[in-house]
Amino acid sequence: MSAAGNASPVPASDVAVRVWTMITAGLDEDAVTPWAAVLDAAERARAARFVFAHSRITFIAAHALARAALAEAAGASPGAFSFAAGAHGKPEAQLDGRPAGLAFNLSHTKGLVGVAVAAIPGLPLGFDLEPIDRRAPMEVARRYFTASEIAWLDRLPETARAEGFFRLWTLKEAFIKATGKGLTQDLSSFWFRVDPPEIRFAPELPERPQDWGFAQRIVHRGFLAAIGLRGQGAGIDATWCELDPAGFDPAAGLDW
């Protein structure tokens, strides 16, 4: 998906974003092998190159879920999509060699995969997932976060610090994934207020806070999910669906 920095902002209140997440903890290769049928040859070859089984499982689950979500949004078959590199290498969905008219962003972390989809071509959309049941790496925060973000974390009770860190981290990831620039972008050149999520920028960044909207949610009772998009206003019309892998069949479509 293209995320050009000079793209005209879309009003966030008009953007419907659908998010699907699915637990992968406990899945084995027998469980995900049927899902690989909707992947293309390049994806299956890429999955086969992973050394560890858990990496193959995560890759197949994530890409099958993405195809099922795109298919639901476009009214097409999951296997009908191809992908081309857009700006900064970010993938764009295509149907019959033409842009599918959808924006999407895929994320995965240990034990969970997810995808966010919006029916607006070229929308700068980012999505991130992180577990919150591990120690807050404050050394990472002190190296990459801004002084205001670190001060906010320091004010939190120690028991809330891990969740606080990952609230900031997922919001930052959602932003840099929406721009398509990833970690090549300086994480201290922008900062967040967490509740409600609002972004601010250093003077050198050609962005305006009012052009960006964010949404954040705890999913599956142990993971933080964040969406970011370039759109006027702070609201996002997000619909969230937590899938049970036992009933997931990418070829059969997704139900809300």
Backbone hydrogen bonds in HBPLUS format (Angstrom, degrees):
<---DONOR---> <-ACCEPTOR-->    atom                        ^
c    i                          cat <-CA-CA->   ^        H-A-AA   ^      H-
h    n   atom  resd res      DA  || num        DHA   H-A  angle D-A-AA Bond
n    s   type  num  typ     dist DA aas  dist angle  dist       angle   num
A0007-ALA N   A0004-ALA O   3.10 MM   3  5.39 161.3  2.14 118.0 117.9     1
A0232-GLN N   A0010-VAL O   3.00 MM 222  5.96 117.3  2.40 100.5 117.1     2
A0014-ASP N   A0011-PRO O   2.92 MM   3  5.49 153.2  1.99 115.1 123.5     3
A0012-ALA N   A0232-GLN O   2.88 MM 220  5.51 155.2  1.95 131.1 139.3     4
A0015-VAL N   A0012-ALA O   3.01 MM   3  5.09 162.1  2.04 107.9 113.7     5
A0237-ASP N   A0015-VAL O   3.26 MM 222  6.02 146.9  2.38 167.2 169.3     6
A0017-VAL N   A0237-ASP O   2.93 MM 220  6.11 155.1  2.00 136.2 144.3     7
A0239-THR N   A0017-VAL O   2.89 MM 222  6.32 155.9  1.95 161.6 168.3     8
A0018-ARG N   A0117-VAL O   2.89 MM  99  5.30 167.1  1.91 160.3 160.3     9
A0117-VAL N   A0018-ARG O   2.85 MM  99  5.30 154.7  1.92 149.3 157.9    10
A0019-VAL N   A0239-THR O   2.83 MM 220  6.10 162.0  1.86 170.6 173.7    11
A0241-CYS N   A0019-VAL O   2.82 MM 222  6.13 141.5  1.97 155.1 167.9    12
A0020-TRP N   A0115-VAL O   2.98 MM  95  5.53 161.0  2.02 160.2 164.8    13
A0115-VAL N   A0020-TRP O   2.93 MM  95  5.53 149.9  2.02 153.3 162.8    14
A0021-THR N   A0241-CYS O   3.00 MM 220  6.41 156.0  2.05 161.6 165.3    15
A0243-LEU N   A0021-THR O   2.75 MM 222  5.96 171.3  1.76 175.8 172.6    16
A0022-MET N   A0113-VAL O   2.86 MM  91  5.46 156.4  1.92 157.9 160.0    17
A0113-VAL N   A0022-MET O   3.02 MM  91  5.46 158.1  2.07 148.2 154.9    18
A0024-THR N   A0111-GLY O   2.90 MM  87  4.78 166.4  1.92 110.1 114.7    19
A0027-LEU N   A0024-THR O   3.04 MM   3  5.54 164.3  2.07 136.4 137.5    20
A0031-ALA N   A0028-ASP O   3.06 MM   3  5.43 130.3  2.32 104.5 116.8    21
A0033-THR N   A0029-GLU O   2.97 MM   4  5.88 138.7  2.14 149.2 158.3    22
A0035-TRP N   A0032-VAL O   2.91 MM   3  5.22 127.4  2.19 107.1 121.9    23
A0036-ALA N   A0033-THR O   3.14 MM   3  5.40 140.8  2.30 105.5 115.8    24
A0037-ALA N   A0034-PRO O   3.28 MM   3  5.83 164.5  2.31 111.3 115.9    25
A0038-VAL N   A0035-TRP O   3.26 MM   3  6.24 166.7  2.28 127.1 128.1    26
A0039-LEU N   A0036-ALA O   3.07 MM   3  5.22 151.2  2.15 105.2 114.1    27
A0044-ARG N   A0040-ASP O   3.00 MM   4  6.31 162.9  2.03 158.0 163.1    28
A0045-ALA N   A0041-ALA O   2.91 MM   4  6.08 155.3  1.97 147.4 154.4    29
A0046-ARG N   A0042-ALA O   2.92 MM   4  6.10 153.0  2.00 142.9 150.7    30
A0047-ALA N   A0043-GLU O   2.89 MM   4  6.14 158.2  1.94 150.2 155.9    31
A0048-ALA N   A0044-ARG O   3.03 MM   4  6.23 153.1  2.11 143.0 149.9    32
A0049-ARG N   A0046-ARG O   3.14 MM   3  5.28 140.2  2.30  99.7 110.8    33
A0050-PHE N   A0047-ALA O   3.25 MM   3  5.78 160.8  2.29 112.5 117.9    34
A0055-SER N   A0052-PHE O   3.14 MM   3  5.47 130.4  2.40 103.5 115.8    35
A0056-ARG N   A0052-PHE O   3.29 MM   4  6.72 153.9  2.36 148.3 155.3    36
A0057-ILE N   A0053-ALA O   2.90 MM   4  6.16 162.8  1.93 158.8 163.7    37
A0058-THR N   A0054-HIS O   3.02 MM   4  6.12 163.6  2.05 141.7 146.0    38
A0059-PHE N   A0055-SER O   2.98 MM   4  6.08 164.5  2.00 146.7 151.3    39
A0060-ILE N   A0056-ARG O   2.97 MM   4  6.11 174.1  1.98 154.9 156.5    40
A0061-ALA N   A0057-ILE O   2.95 MM   4  6.04 166.4  1.97 151.2 155.8    41
A0062-ALA N   A0058-THR O   2.88 MM   4  5.95 165.6  1.90 152.3 156.5    42
A0063-HIS N   A0059-PHE O   2.99 MM   4  6.11 168.7  2.00 154.4 157.6    43
A0064-ALA N   A0060-ILE O   2.90 MM   4  5.90 155.4  1.97 148.3 155.4    44
A0065-LEU N   A0061-ALA O   2.95 MM   4  6.02 157.1  2.00 144.8 151.4    45
A0066-ALA N   A0062-ALA O   2.94 MM   4  6.15 158.4  1.98 145.3 151.5    46
A0067-ARG N   A0063-HIS O   3.05 MM   4  6.17 161.0  2.09 141.8 146.6    47
A0068-ALA N   A0064-ALA O   2.96 MM   4  6.16 155.8  2.02 145.5 152.4    48
A0069-ALA N   A0065-LEU O   2.88 MM   4  6.09 157.9  1.93 153.1 159.0    49
A0070-LEU N   A0066-ALA O   2.92 MM   4  6.12 164.3  1.95 153.1 157.2    50
A0071-ALA N   A0067-ARG O   2.88 MM   4  5.98 154.4  1.95 143.7 151.4    51
A0072-GLU N   A0068-ALA O   2.99 MM   4  6.21 153.0  2.07 143.5 150.1    52
A0073-ALA N   A0069-ALA O   3.08 MM   4  6.34 157.3  2.13 147.3 153.2    53
A0074-ALA N   A0070-LEU O   2.88 MM   4  6.03 150.6  1.97 149.8 157.8    54
A0075-GLY N   A0071-ALA O   2.78 MM   4  5.45 130.1  2.02 144.0 153.2    55
A0076-ALA N   A0071-ALA O   3.15 MM   5  4.72 146.7  2.27 124.7 132.2    56
A0080-ALA N   A0077-SER O   2.99 MM   3  5.24 163.8  2.02 113.7 118.8    57
A0082-SER N   A0094-GLN O   3.01 MM  12  5.15 156.1  2.07 138.0 144.4    58
A0094-GLN N   A0082-SER O   2.79 MM  12  5.15 152.7  1.86 158.9 156.1    59
A0084-ALA N   A0092-GLU O   3.00 MM   8  5.25 156.5  2.05 144.9 151.3    60
A0092-GLU N   A0084-ALA O   2.69 MM   8  5.25 148.8  1.78 153.0 164.1    61
A0086-GLY N   A0090-LYS O   2.59 MM   4  5.06 159.6  1.63 140.7 148.4    62
A0089-GLY N   A0086-GLY O   3.04 MM   3  5.20 149.1  2.14 133.4 127.8    63
A0090-LYS N   A0087-ALA O   3.16 MM   3  5.85 170.2  2.17 123.5 124.7    64
A0100-ALA N   A0093-ALA O   2.96 MM   7  5.59 163.9  1.99 140.3 136.0    65
A0095-LEU N   A0098-ARG O   2.77 MM   3  5.37 154.7  1.83 162.2 164.4    66
A0098-ARG N   A0095-LEU O   3.00 MM   3  5.37 164.0  2.03 115.2 120.5    67
A0103-ALA N   A0118-ALA O   2.82 MM  15  5.19 172.3  1.83 163.0 165.5    68
A0118-ALA N   A0103-ALA O   2.86 MM  15  5.19 158.4  1.91 150.9 154.0    69
A0105-ASN N   A0116-ALA O   2.97 MM  11  5.41 143.2  2.11 147.9 155.3    70
A0116-ALA N   A0105-ASN O   2.97 MM  11  5.41 160.8  2.00 151.6 157.5    71
A0107-SER N   A0114-GLY O   2.93 MM   7  5.37 163.1  1.96 155.3 152.4    72
A0114-GLY N   A0107-SER O   2.87 MM   7  5.37 145.7  1.99 168.7 161.4    73
A0109-THR N   A0112-LEU O   2.91 MM   3  5.42 165.4  1.93 159.4 162.3    74
A0112-LEU N   A0109-THR O   3.03 MM   3  5.42 176.7  2.03 135.7 135.1    75
A0123-LEU N   A0120-ILE O   3.33 MM   3  5.76 158.2  2.38 133.8 131.8    76
A0230-ARG N   A0124-PRO O   3.19 MM 106  5.65 143.6  2.33 143.7 153.9    77
A0126-GLY N   A0228-GLY O   2.79 MM 102  5.06 158.8  1.84 157.1 159.6    78
A0228-GLY N   A0126-GLY O   2.93 MM 102  5.06 155.9  1.99 142.0 143.2    79
A0128-ASP N   A0226-ALA O   3.02 MM  98  5.41 150.9  2.11 148.8 155.8    80
A0226-ALA N   A0128-ASP O   3.01 MM  98  5.41 152.9  2.09 149.8 155.8    81
A0130-GLU N   A0224-LEU O   3.01 MM  94  5.34 146.8  2.13 146.5 154.8    82
A0224-LEU N   A0130-GLU O   2.74 MM  94  5.34 163.1  1.77 169.4 168.5    83
A0132-ILE N   A0222-GLY O   3.13 MM  90  5.93 156.5  2.19 146.9 145.2    84
A0138-MET N   A0136-ALA O   2.85 MM   2  5.64 124.8  2.16 114.4  97.7    85
A0140-VAL N   A0137-PRO O   2.88 MM   3  5.50 136.8  2.07 115.4 126.3    86
A0141-ALA N   A0137-PRO O   3.27 MM   4  6.73 154.8  2.34 144.1 151.4    87
A0142-ARG N   A0138-MET O   2.85 MM   4  6.07 163.2  1.88 152.5 155.8    88
A0143-ARG N   A0139-GLU O   3.21 MM   4  6.24 131.6  2.46 128.6 139.9    89
A0143-ARG N   A0140-VAL O   3.16 MM   3  5.14 131.5  2.41  94.6 107.8    90
A0144-TYR N   A0140-VAL O   2.91 MM   4  6.04 156.4  1.96 156.2 161.9    91
A0145-PHE N   A0141-ALA O   2.77 MM   4  4.97 156.4  1.82 138.6 144.9    92
A0150-ILE N   A0146-THR O   2.97 MM   4  6.26 161.4  2.01 155.7 161.0    93
A0151-ALA N   A0147-ALA O   2.90 MM   4  6.05 157.5  1.95 146.5 153.0    94
A0152-TRP N   A0148-SER O   3.03 MM   4  6.22 153.0  2.11 141.1 148.0    95
A0153-LEU N   A0149-GLU O   3.01 MM   4  6.31 158.1  2.06 147.4 153.0    96
A0154-ASP N   A0150-ILE O   2.87 MM   4  6.10 159.1  1.91 152.3 158.3    97
A0155-ARG N   A0151-ALA O   3.13 MM   4  6.32 137.2  2.32 141.1 151.2    98
A0155-ARG N   A0152-TRP O   3.25 MM   3  5.27 132.0  2.49  95.1 107.4    99
A0156-LEU N   A0153-LEU O   3.08 MM   3  5.36 149.8  2.17 106.3 115.3   100
A0160-ALA N   A0157-PRO O   2.83 MM   3  5.34 149.5  1.92 115.4 125.1   101
A0161-ARG N   A0158-GLU O   3.25 MM   3  5.14 158.9  2.30 100.9 107.2   102
A0164-GLY N   A0160-ALA O   3.02 MM   4  6.20 156.4  2.08 147.8 155.3   103
A0165-PHE N   A0161-ARG O   2.81 MM   4  6.03 161.3  1.85 152.1 156.3   104
A0166-PHE N   A0162-ALA O   3.04 MM   4  6.32 169.8  2.05 154.9 156.8   105
A0167-ARG N   A0163-GLU O   2.84 MM   4  6.04 136.0  2.03 143.9 156.4   106
A0168-LEU N   A0164-GLY O   3.14 MM   4  6.45 163.6  2.17 152.0 154.6   107
A0169-TRP N   A0165-PHE O   2.83 MM   4  6.10 165.1  1.85 152.8 157.9   108
A0170-THR N   A0166-PHE O   2.99 MM   4  5.83 167.0  2.01 136.6 140.2   109
A0171-LEU N   A0167-ARG O   3.25 MM   4  6.33 156.7  2.30 141.3 147.7   110
A0172-LYS N   A0168-LEU O   2.93 MM   4  6.17 162.0  1.96 156.2 161.3   111
A0173-GLU N   A0169-TRP O   2.85 MM   4  6.08 161.1  1.89 151.3 157.0   112
A0174-ALA N   A0170-THR O   2.85 MM   4  5.98 156.0  1.91 143.7 150.5   113
A0175-PHE N   A0171-LEU O   3.06 MM   4  6.34 152.8  2.14 145.4 151.9   114
A0176-ILE N   A0172-LYS O   3.00 MM   4  6.34 172.0  2.01 159.1 159.5   115
A0177-LYS N   A0173-GLU O   2.84 MM   4  5.89 148.3  1.94 150.1 158.7   116
A0178-ALA N   A0174-ALA O   2.99 MM   4  6.05 142.9  2.13 135.1 144.9   117
A0178-ALA N   A0175-PHE O   3.08 MM   3  5.09 119.6  2.46  94.5 109.7   118
A0179-THR N   A0175-PHE O   3.02 MM   4  6.38 156.0  2.07 154.1 160.1   119
A0180-GLY N   A0176-ILE O   3.12 MM   4  6.07 128.2  2.40 124.4 137.3   120
A0182-GLY N   A0176-ILE O   3.18 MM   6  4.89 156.3  2.24 130.5 124.8   121
A0184-THR N   A0181-LYS O   3.29 MM   3  5.88 154.0  2.36 137.5 139.5   122
A0185-GLN N   A0182-GLY O   3.15 MM   3  6.15 167.6  2.17 124.1 127.3   123
A0189-SER N   A0186-ASP O   3.08 MM   3  5.44 165.1  2.11 114.0 117.4   124
A0202-ALA N   A0189-SER O   2.86 MM  13  5.13 159.8  1.90 152.0 145.4   125
A0191-TRP N   A0200-ARG O   2.95 MM   9  5.34 154.7  2.01 140.5 147.3   126
A0200-ARG N   A0191-TRP O   2.80 MM   9  5.34 144.7  1.93 156.9 163.7   127
A0193-ARG N   A0198-GLU O   2.87 MM   5  5.18 154.6  1.93 148.9 157.3   128
A0198-GLU N   A0193-ARG O   2.87 MM   5  5.18 151.3  1.95 146.3 153.0   129
A0205-LEU N   A0202-ALA O   3.07 MM   3  5.82 165.0  2.09 125.8 130.2   130
A0211-ASP N   A0208-ARG O   2.97 MM   3  5.49 160.1  2.01 117.6 124.2   131
A0212-TRP N   A0209-PRO O   3.11 MM   3  5.62 166.3  2.13 120.7 122.4   132
A0233-GLY N   A0210-GLN O   3.07 MM  23  5.67 149.9  2.16 153.8 160.0   133
A0231-GLY N   A0211-ASP O   2.36 MM  20  4.83 117.5  1.72 126.8 143.3   134
A0213-GLY N   A0229-LEU O   2.87 MM  16  5.49 165.0  1.89 164.1 169.1   135
A0229-LEU N   A0213-GLY O   2.98 MM  16  5.49 154.5  2.05 158.3 162.8   136
A0215-ALA N   A0227-ILE O   3.03 MM  12  5.19 152.2  2.11 138.8 143.7   137
A0227-ILE N   A0215-ALA O   2.81 MM  12  5.19 161.4  1.84 155.1 159.7   138
A0217-ARG N   A0225-ALA O   2.90 MM   8  5.33 154.3  1.97 153.1 158.4   139
A0225-ALA N   A0217-ARG O   2.80 MM   8  5.33 157.5  1.85 160.9 168.7   140
A0219-VAL N   A0223-PHE O   2.77 MM   4  5.32 155.5  1.83 149.8 157.6   141
A0222-GLY N   A0219-VAL O   3.24 MM   3  6.39 158.0  2.29 135.5 134.5   142
A0223-PHE N   A0219-VAL O   3.12 MM   4  5.32 145.7  2.24 155.8 163.3   143
A0238-ALA N   A0236-ILE O   3.09 MM   2  5.64 122.1  2.44 106.2  90.3   144
A0247-GLY N   A0244-ASP O   3.02 MM   3  5.72 151.4  2.11 120.7 127.6   145
A0248-PHE N   A0245-PRO O   3.20 MM   3  4.87 163.6  2.23  98.9 103.8   146
A0252-ALA N   A0249-ASP O   2.90 MM   3  5.39 152.5  1.97 117.8 126.4   147
